[in-house]
Amino acid sequence: MRRFDFVVTCVCCALLGYFGYHAYKGARGFPYRDGLEVRVAALKDKYEGMQKERARLESKVALLRPESIDPDLLDELARGNLELAKPTDVVAFTSPQNSE
């Protein structure tokens, strides 16, 4: 009976060592979890930026609704999209900028 107890104890210690090793060094261990936490933080920052961009675009769209059209914004968009200007206007051409 003593020999059986010793074998069971050795097997349990080996299993504990195996799972402990893979918890620290394995593919799904603590370093992987830390990497996931960093990725989650980066994605949260990106999400907040996208929310701000959406709010900005929604406020711009709200100005274009028929019940509340802002004349200055309408004039700016019409001139920009149609590429028209009054003879007295000064036109400055710039290169398009990426929003990234």
Helices and strands as residue ranges (DSSP letters): H 2-25, H 30-62, G 66-68, H 71-82
